[in-house]
Amino acid sequence: MVATVRIPDSIQTPEVLIDLDVLQHNITSLAHAVSARGQRLRPHAKTHKMQQIADLQLAAGACGLTVATVGEAEVFAEKGVRDLFIAYPLWVGGPMARRLTALAGRTALRVGIDSVEGARNLAAQLGPNQGALGVMVELDSGHGRSGAVPGAAVEIAQAARAAGLRVAGLFTFPGHSYGPGASAGAVADESRVLEGAARDLRATGFGDLELSGGSTPTAHAATAGVATEVRPGVYVFNDAQQLEMGHCGFADIALTVASTVVSRRPDPRGGGRVVLDAGSKVLGGDRPAWASGFARILGHPDARVTALSEHHGTVEFPEGARLPRHGEKLQVIPNHVCLVPNLVDAVTVVRQGRGGDGLHGAYSIVDRWSVAARGCNS
């Protein structure tokens, strides 16, 4: 457990805090682990949407960035990122085709497709610029969202090639890794699907294929699988989901939301309930069925956020626990951290100070970072 660190009085809550030392540790430790497995790291920037964090990831050895939208790609290309993958099966119209063509003139660009129709539409919309970017065929490895069935990979790749597109490889998202004990099985599924489809494509004349997979849970798996590159996103911050799945500890949480106790109801036996000024409009509202609450509290491992409304977070403390006072600031760990940066314009970057006894003192504010790609949803 991590001891509570005093939040500066100058911080008005709710406020998104990023612990710079923890952030840097998370970035470098996973970069080293992925490199040691012989894979490339292409982190998903939709989690943070910030150029400062992208710079840290690239400096640590990332081969490029993954993004979810053309808008996110435009932001990072404008900031100088020279290798981007839009890991999404785009359905492209005229305006988007023009944006993609402009992007491909500034950065090495790959985009996702998961159907014959999508491949033909992309080629038709790009027209003479068909060869300006690479396409990656998305396969469903068990998550049940987008992605073609593995047996359709050859048909889609051949349609893309016939339409004039350059097939760069295959990708999948093992989203079914999100659950206690699920990561090892998801890695096996991902490897089986990518390996089988790659074998089929090579047999029909496709070579030099990128095999792209990975999520934060599978990035921590014991075996690498067959993916040549991995695309985790959450690992930079970690969150309550990763905590409950056992993929990180409290000391690995880099992003929290500072919040203030505005209401409290003590239990005569100790513990009780407090209400914080942080609700779903800053924390998001995700709660998977297996999660023990809507969020967790840093430094209070037994407390649970039991309800969220737009500007209220209800926190239950167990019998016998010290109930925080009115006005006390707590750090909330969101369930799904990817939602949080897209809900604020900027974040406060902090470092933990040391008291005279060598223990943690107050946070010191070291910077303020703009969420450059906030709202770039298309």
TORBARO-251862 format. One record per residue: y, z, x of N, C-alpha, C in turn. Coordinates in steps of 0.02 Angstrom, whole numbers, plus 50000, padded with zeros to 5 digits. Layout:
N
YZXYZXYZX...
***
This chain:
378
499405000050042500005000050000500625000050043501164996750021501794996550057502265001750028502565005650072503035010750049503655007350019503975010849972504585008349941505145008049993505505002449994506075001550038506705001649994507215005150017507815005849976508184999149971508344997249910508714991149897509464992649901509844988649939510564990049947510924990549880511404995049877511794995949816512194989749798512334985549847512734979549835512354974249796511694974949790511294970049754511304971649679511554967049640511564967849568510934964749539510594968549499509944966349473510024962949405509524958749386508944956849426509134951749480508814952349538508964947949594508324946349631508224939949647507644937849684507754939349758507284943249787507314945049858506754941549895506904939149955506384936450000506414940350064505854943550081505784947250143505644942150199506124941150243506074935750292505484936750340505374942850361504824944050408504144942650377504054944750315503414943450281503334935950269503874932650248503854925450238503634921850301503934923450358503774920150420503054921450441502824927650429502124929250445501644925150403501784924650338501344920850294501314913550315501884910750333501904903650352501514902450416501634906450467501314905250531500574906850530500374912150495499664914050495499234908850461499454906050405499054900950372499074894350411499634892850441499674886750482499164887150539499104892850571498614893650624497894893150598497774896250540497094896150512496884889050493497324885350462497164878450441497054874050502497484874750552497414870850613496754872350648496554878750649495934880650682495324877550648495384875950583494844872750546494844865150554495334862550591495374855350602495684851550545496064854950501496384851650445497134851350456497464846750420498184846450419498444850550360499024853350369499344857450316499934853550288499904852350223500454849050187500644853550129501044858750141501174863750090501554860950030501424864049973501744861849911502414865349903502944861349906503624864049905503864865649835503474863949782503684865849715503714873449707503344876949750503354884349746504034887049763504334884649817504954887749841505574883549828505534876849832506084872349817506684873349864506584876149923507134877749968507044874350036507584871450061507544867950124507414872750182507694878750180507584883450235506854885050244506484885750188505774887250193505394881050215505584875250191505264869050214505344868350290505924870050316506044869550388505574874250426505474880250400505014884950432504304882350431504094879350375503414876650370503314870850418503794866350422503734860650467503744862950540504154867850555504174870350624503524873650643503164876350594502524879650607501944874650612502084868250602501564863150611501374859150551501684860250493501514856350434501644848950448501184844650423501244837450436501754834050390501954837550338502424835050289502414839750230502694837650174502724841950115502394838450056502124842550011501914840349945502454842249896502584837849847503054839449793502724837249727503024839549672502744838049607503114832549570503744831249590504154826549553504544822049600504784816449573505204811949612505854815649631506114819649585506724823349600506654828049658506094831649661505974835949719505934831849783505594826149780505534821849839506224819549862506654817849815507334815549833507724821049869507664827149845508024832649877507794833649949507134833849959506884835150027506974829150073506944823050046507084817250087507814817250109508264819050064508974819550081509094824650136508684829850137508744835150188508394833250253508074827450255507794825050318507044825550325506674827450272505944827750277505684820550276505264818950324505074811950336504354810250315504024814750280503344813350257503224817250193503164813750136503124817050071502564814050028502234818349992501714816349945501874819149877501984814749828502094816849759501394817349727501124823349725500424824349704500394824849628500514819149597500554818949524500404811749502500024810849448499874804049425500464801149387500934798349423501564795949393501444790149345501804790249290501844784349247502564781849255502634775949286503274773849313503614768749267504244770049252504674765149218505164762249268505614757949244506084754549288506524759249329506854764149297507284768649337506894772449390506294774849373505904778449423505674773849479505504767649463505304762849514505854761849565506474761449542507034760549587507114766749632507014772549603507074778749642506514779049695505904777149676505354777249723505474772349780505734766449764505874761549816506394764149865506904767349838507424770149882507134775749926506704779949896506384785249934505954782449990505564777349975505114774550025505494771450083506134770050074506534767550129506784773050175506704779350153506954784950193506414789450220505814789150191505274793750210504604790350201504104792550238503424790250225503204793450159503044789250110502944791550042502264789550015501934794449983501324793149946501404796049876501084792849827501114795249758500404795149729500314798749674499664799249642499574794249586498944792049577498744788249518498064791049497497894790549432497224792749412496904788149360497164781949356496874777149308497024770049331496624765449307496754758349318497434756449289497564758949228498194757349194498794759849235498734765949263499274768649303499394764649366498854762349397498924758349458499274751749442499054748449390499354741949373500084742749351500234747949315500924749149294501364750449354501124754549401501524756049461501674749749500501154745749510501254739449547501744734849512501674734249447502124729749409502844732149413502954738749408503634741349409503944740849479503534741549531503794741049600503924733849620503574729249589503674722149604503574720649677504054717349709503964715449780503954721349828504084727349803504084733349845503424737149840502904733749817502264737049807501984740249870502104737149927501824739749989502244745050024502794747049992503244751750024502984758950026502494760349983502224767149980501464766849975501144772449988500424772949981500244776349916499644774949891499414778349831498784782349847498734788049814498164792449820497844792949751497184791949748496824792249684496634799449670496874802049613496724809049596496054809449559495654814349579495014815749548494994822849521494644823749466494544830349438493934833549470494034839049506493474842449539493264848749502493504849549440493274855249401493824858949364494454857349380495004860849347495104858449275494934852149261494974849649193495674847949171496104845949218496784844049200496844836549212497314834149251497344827049267496824825449321496744819049335496234816949383495674813349348495444807849378494904803949350494234807349363493734805449324493054807649341492864804349407492494807849451492364805149518492074798149519491644796549471491334789949471491814784249459492434785749438492924780449425493354778849485493244782249541493684781449599493704774249624493114771049629493094764249656493464759449611493354759949546493694755449499494444756149504494694762249508495414763349513495684760749579495344762249634495574759949699495574752349704495064749249676495034741849678495584738749636495734741849579496274739349537496944740049573497034745649608497654746749645497714741549701497174740349738497194735449792497324728449765496994726749711497084720049682497794718949658498124724449638498814723849614499324723949670499094724649732499544724549790499744731249817499434736649792499594743249817499164745049877499424749449919499054751749978498714758449962498054758449962497674764549946497614768750009497904774750006497924779150065497364784350064497094785850005496564790850004496444793649935496144799549935495944803049874496234810049875496374812749815496594819749813496334823149751496294829749754496094833749698496444840449702496494843849646496754850649645496214855349618495934859649660495414864249636495724870249600496054868949545496394874249509495934879449479495294877749473494814882749448494664887949501495004887549558494954892849609495354899049588495764898349535496174903949513495774908449466495464913249497495064918249461494704922549511494564928749495494204933049542493534930049563493424929449627492794926949653492684919449645493194915649626493104908549609493224903849667493524906049722493744901349773493174897649808492634901249824492094898049861491774892349821491664893449757491384888249714491854882349707492504883749705492994878349698493014874149762492944877249821492924873449883492314868949883491744871449861491134867449858491224861449811491524862749752491634857249705492104852049734492644854349765493124849749795492794845349848492394848449891492064844749944491574839649916491194841749866490694837149836491034831049807491574832149770491924826649737492264822049788492624824949835492974820849885492484817049929491954820349950491474817149994491114811349959490904812449897490544807249860490994801249847491604802549824492054796949809492264793249872492364796949927492544793649990491984789150014491364791450007490794787450026490774780949985490904781549920490894775649878491454770749897492044773449912492604769049931492474765549997492214769150045492074766050110491554760550104491084761450058490564756350048490844750050018491444750449989491744744549959492354742149998492404744250062492904741450106493534745550116493564751550090494154755750101494024760350161494474760250209494384764350269494994768650281494944773050331495494777450352495784781250292495354784850257495554788150195495774795350209496354797150181496554804250179496184807550122495904813350135495564817350083495954823750075496324824150021496824829450013496604834249958496614840549973496404845649924496774852149936496464857449913496724864049930497184867049879497164873649877497594877949838497674884249881498094888849860498154895049900497494898949900497144899749844496494903249849495994899849894495944893149892495444889849934495674889450006496334889850018496574889750087496324895850126496154901150089495904907250121495144907550122494814902250098494084902350095493784902350165493164904550169492834905150235492674898450265492534893350224492364886750250492904881750230492994876650272493534871950262493364866650210492734864650204492564859050162492734852550196492754846950158492844840350189493564837950187494014841550154494704839250149495004838550219495374833150229495724832150293496404835450293496694836550233497314840250227497284844750166497664850350169497674855050113498394856250092498474857950027499134858149996499274864949962499194870549995499354876849962500104877649953500304881349902501014882549892501194889849889500814893749851500984900749837500964905149900500574903049950500464907250008501094909450043501644905650038502254907550073502524914250047502444915449981502694921549950502134926349931501564923549908501044927249873501324930249808500894932549765501114935149700500574939749672500684942149611500224946949581499534943849568499514937349554498854934149545498464934249610498774932349665498424932449730498214939549748498634944349731498484951449744497854953549706497824951749643497254953949602496614950049618496684944049645496094940349667495854942549736496244946549769496044949149835496224944549892496664939749882496844935049935497434937449977497744942949957498284945849997498324953249980498714956850019498864963850006499594964649989499794970749971500494972049955500954970250014500704971250075501114969750134501234962350144500874958050107500944950850114501394947850060501694952050019502134949649965502834948449994503054942149995503704940550023504254939949971504074938349909504584937649857504484942849803505014946449788505014951149732505664950349694505674953149635506294953149595506544960349591507114961549622507424968249618507664969349547507504975149520507684976649451507854984049444508204985749391508454992549381508154995649319507975002049324507735005749265508325006849218508285004049158508825004749109508635009349052507985010749044507745015148991507095018349015506975024448992506365027849014506115032548960505455033448957505155037948908504605041748945504775047748970504275051549008503715054048964503125054748994502555057948962502545065148986502455070148942502445077148965501925078449019501395074449022500865075449071501015071749136501605068549140501775064549199501695057249183502025053149221502015045949207502415044449144502235038949112502595036849052502815029649058503375028049027503595021149021504315020449043504455015049079505145013249094505245005949073505865004249061506054997349046506534995149101506394989249128506794986249181507234980649154507744978949191508194973549170507964966649193507324966049209507024959649228506504957649176506604952049144506124949649094505884942749110505654939249059505334932749070505824927449096506484928449086506964923549109507084923649184506804928549218506824928549291506124929149321505644931849283504964932749309504484927349286504664923349235504174919049203503724923249158503294919949120502894923649072502144922649079501914919649135501204918349143500804924749148500234924749113499754930149120499054927449106498664926049159497974923849147497574929449114497034927549082496634932349044496364938049087496244936649151495954941749195496464946249228497104944749220497624948849253497714955449217497884960549254497944967249225498634968649197499094963949203499754964749175500154958449184500794958649163501244952949170501564952649239501514957949277501784958349345501554964949375501694965849439501544972149473502184974849504502154981049527502734984349556502584986049629502994983549675502884984949746502984992449759502504995349794502545002449810502255006949756502055004149699501765008049644501135004449620500595004749657500005000649642499675002149575499785008049547499465009849484499885008249423500505006149434500945004349378500784997149356500884995849292500774989249264501344987249218501554980849224502044978049177501654975849116501734979449062501314978349002501624973748951502274972448956502604968048909503224965048941503364958848922503984955548944504314952548883504964953548877505374949448833505884946048878506374942848850506804938648892507154942548947507414948548930507794952448979507534959548987506934960848964506634967548970505934966949000505784971349046505114972049072504874979149061504334980049023504074986649008503534988449058503614994049091503144996149144502845002849125502185003249127501825009449113501595012549179501745019049187501525022849244500985027749221500445028549260499885032649237500055040049235499655043649198499725050849193499745054049262500225058449273500285061849336500735058449386500925052249374501355048549421502075050649412502475049949465503185051149460503505045249423503875046749371504205041449332504885040049363505035033749379505685032149408506265034349364506815035949397507405038449363507815032749333508265034349287508765029549264509165027049325509265020549328509655017649382509265016349446508645018549449508235017349509508045009949511508075007149571507895000149580507164999449602506804995049569506104993649585506034986249603505514984649640505364977649658504764975249618504874970249576504354967549534504034961549569503364961449569502974955949597502774951349540503044945349535502874940949478502134939049479501854937849421501164935349417501104928549450501534923949431501514916949456502184915349488502204915849553502844915549589503164908649586502784903349574503074896649573503604895849519503564899749467504054899249413504734902049433504744906949477505344910949488505904907149522505794903549578506374900049608506704895049561506314892049515506604887249469507024890549414507044897149414507434900849364508094903549391508224902749455508824905449486509154900149530509804900849541510174896149583510094897749657510004904149673509974906149743509584912649749509364914149809508974920249822509304924049879509174930549881509434934849934508884936049985509034934650048508544935450102508684942050137508154946050145508234952850171507744954150228507884959350265507424961950316507384969450307506794972150322506694979350318506974982750380507414987650370507664991550425507184997150443507345000750495506955006450517507395012550519507135018050491507505024350494507415027750561507755033250570507715036850632507015039450647506605040350595505925042750604505435037050616505695030750622505265025050634504965022050571505085025350513504825022750450505325017950419505105014450367505545009650335506165012950307506745009950322507365012150292507555007350237508205005950231508445001350179508354994150201508334989650152508384982650168509084981050195509124976250240509774973450259509784966250235510344964150209510424957250184510594952850244510204947550253510314943250311510544936250292510454934150230510654927450211510614926550136510864920950114510824918950044510624911550045510064909950011509814903150013509864899949943510124893849942510154890049880509464887149864509284887149800508664883949778508824876649766508774872749819509044865849819508734861349767508084862249754507734857849707507644860949639508034866049624507974869149558508124863949503507714863949452507834859549395507664852249406507394850549464507224843449478506534842149448506504841749383505864841449347505644834249331506014829349353505814822349339506004817949398
***
